[in-house]
Amino acid sequence: MVTGPFDHIWDCCCDHGLLGASLLSRKVGKTVHFVDIVEKLIDEVNAKLLRFYPHGAWQTHCLDVSLLPLEKYQGKQLIIIAGVGGDLMMDFVSALVKNHRAAELEFLLCPVYHQYALRQRLIELELGLIDEVLVEDNQRFYEILHLSVYGEALANVHPVGDKLWQANSEEEALRAQRYLHKTLAHYQRIEKGGKVDVREEIAAYSAVCLDNG
Ligand SMILES: C[S@@+](CC[C@H](N)C(=O)[O-])C[C@H]1O[C@@H](n2cnc3c(N)ncnc32)[C@H](O)[C@@H]1O
């Protein structure tokens, strides 16, 4: 989903930096930034990049993602955040959008859980939807959202997803059906626990119409 070209791509919460390294190889960004809050991880990523991409355009940052210094860089910037909870992710996105209103920002988000709450926040922030896809890997499902701060010319983010449920093949239709079933079962379990009110989520996911093309 990263087609670019971008002036700066930020692989946030990069861990071992595999995603950023593959983007460096594909040359879709003029500079690829690797960001993680754990110093030891960033030191390791730095050593690997020096070894395997000595002439590549990359930078490493040991930082909290909410504090990315985007104002120091010009042009189109893509911020990728994957593999952290949607609850943490929504705080990162809110801070970056609020602190960098003038920047040309796109986001590529792949949250672990809390997709509903994340989508509510993206709607509040008026981000525009460029694309969304459902991915199944190792029996786990991931929603990937590609967004832009230039929301007015784009589709709105839907509370539970829209294109996500539109299948172009039988395989995609079955995947969407499995994800919907799993998501509803998750919220029904929470409802049975009686501690959290998830009636809104259950109503929203129950209203999803699977479109088999
Ligand atoms: C499970 S890994 C995700 C790796 C990779 N992005 C992926 O999708 O496979 C989560 C990473 O987020 C980092 N992290 C957690 N909170 C962070 C924060 N506030 N700022 C930057 N990195 C953070 C952790 O140190 C860890 O390396």
The ligand as an SDF file (V2000), in Angstrom:
LIG
                    3D

 27 29  0  0  0  0  0  0  0  0999 V2000
    5.0840   -5.2780   18.4710 C   0  0  0  0  0  0  0  0  0  0  0  0
    6.2450   -4.0740   18.0230 S   0  0  0  0  0  0  0  0  0  0  0  0
    5.6610   -3.6120   16.4220 C   0  0  0  0  0  0  0  0  0  0  0  0
    6.6520   -3.8910   15.3760 C   0  0  0  0  0  0  0  0  0  0  0  0
    6.2860   -3.5590   13.9590 C   0  0  0  0  0  0  0  0  0  0  0  0
    5.8520   -2.1700   13.7960 N   0  0  0  0  0  0  0  0  0  0  0  0
    5.2530   -4.5250   13.4430 C   0  0  0  0  0  0  0  0  0  0  0  0
    4.1650   -4.1140   13.0850 O   0  0  0  0  0  0  0  0  0  0  0  0
    5.5270   -5.7180   13.3890 O   0  0  0  0  0  0  0  0  0  0  0  0
    5.8470   -2.6860   19.0310 C   0  0  0  0  0  0  0  0  0  0  0  0
    6.9920   -1.6880   19.1570 C   0  0  0  0  0  0  0  0  0  0  0  0
    6.4540   -0.4490   19.5990 O   0  0  0  0  0  0  0  0  0  0  0  0
    7.4450    0.1960   20.3810 C   0  0  0  0  0  0  0  0  0  0  0  0
    6.7650    1.2810   21.1360 N   0  0  0  0  0  0  0  0  0  0  0  0
    5.8370    1.1670   22.1050 C   0  0  0  0  0  0  0  0  0  0  0  0
    5.4260    2.3760   22.5320 N   0  0  0  0  0  0  0  0  0  0  0  0
    6.1030    3.2990   21.8020 C   0  0  0  0  0  0  0  0  0  0  0  0
    6.1170    4.7300   21.7650 C   0  0  0  0  0  0  0  0  0  0  0  0
    5.3580    5.4630   22.5920 N   0  0  0  0  0  0  0  0  0  0  0  0
    6.9240    5.3400   20.8800 N   0  0  0  0  0  0  0  0  0  0  0  0
    7.7310    4.6140   20.0520 C   0  0  0  0  0  0  0  0  0  0  0  0
    7.7670    3.2650   20.0420 N   0  0  0  0  0  0  0  0  0  0  0  0
    6.9690    2.6080   20.9050 C   0  0  0  0  0  0  0  0  0  0  0  0
    7.9840   -0.9400   21.2130 C   0  0  0  0  0  0  0  0  0  0  0  0
    9.2530   -0.6200   21.7570 O   0  0  0  0  0  0  0  0  0  0  0  0
    8.0430   -2.0860   20.1860 C   0  0  0  0  0  0  0  0  0  0  0  0
    9.3060   -2.1670   19.5730 O   0  0  0  0  0  0  0  0  0  0  0  0
  1  2  1  0
  2  3  1  0
  2 10  1  0
  3  4  1  0
  4  5  1  0
  5  6  1  0
  5  7  1  0
  7  8  2  0
  7  9  1  0
 10 11  1  0
 11 12  1  0
 11 26  1  0
 12 13  1  0
 13 14  1  0
 13 24  1  0
 14 15  1  0
 14 23  1  0
 15 16  2  0
 16 17  1  0
 17 18  1  0
 17 23  2  0
 18 19  1  0
 18 20  2  0
 20 21  1  0
 21 22  2  0
 22 23  1  0
 24 25  1  0
 24 26  1  0
 26 27  1  0
M  CHG  2   2   1   9  -1
M  END
$$$$
